[in-house]
Amino acid sequence: EETLRVWRVLENYVDQGVIRHLGIVSVHDKDYLTKLHKDARIKPSIIQNRFHSNRGYDIKLRPVMFEELGIKADQLFWILTGSSGGKVRNNDLVRGIAEKKGVSPQVLLYSFTMELGGTPLIGTKRVDHMEEDVNALVTHKLKWEREDLVAMASVINKDLIQ
């Protein structure tokens, strides 16, 4: 398999100290990820996936990644431009939670993905948006009540919160 052949080359770079961690992007299939993990000498520690409805927000993959395979980082992209972003920006319930927490609906969604164990990859080119995001997410980490988590999930996908 092509992926494993390339993975072997990257493992050599880890051995040489050129690369510290290996990861994979756009893997949404449990069996594929499990096989890669089994076959790899140096296990993937980072998964980078779209946070999108057409992939079911990786709800079934998350427990495999963290609990079974020990993946350390779940990096999420397309958070605001994918299907969840539109639902959040245009939802009165989400706007109410954002207002209560003193942030924009966009920052609220980033924070929500962090509560799920993800790391949002922020793709803005605007400095003011980046400053707002970093300030809200790092400097003043939002506190979540269970009812707000459930409400956010109900807008995106109720199965995100168990």
Salt bridges, closest charged atoms under 4 A:
GLU2 OE2 - ARG5 NH2 2.68
GLU11 OE1 - ARG8 NH1 3.16
ASP15 OD2 - ARG41 NH2 2.71
ASP39 OD2 - LYS35 NZ 2.50
ASP39 OD1 - LYS38 NZ 3.36
ASP58 OD1 - HIS28 ND1 2.79
ASP74 OD2 - ARG62 NE 3.15
GLU115 OE2 - LYS141 NZ 3.19
ASP128 OD2 - ARG126 NH2 2.76
GLU145 OE1 - LYS101 NZ 3.43
ASP148 OD2 - LYS100 NZ 2.91
ASP148 OD2 - LYS101 NZ 3.69
ASP159 OD1 - LYS158 NZ 3.29
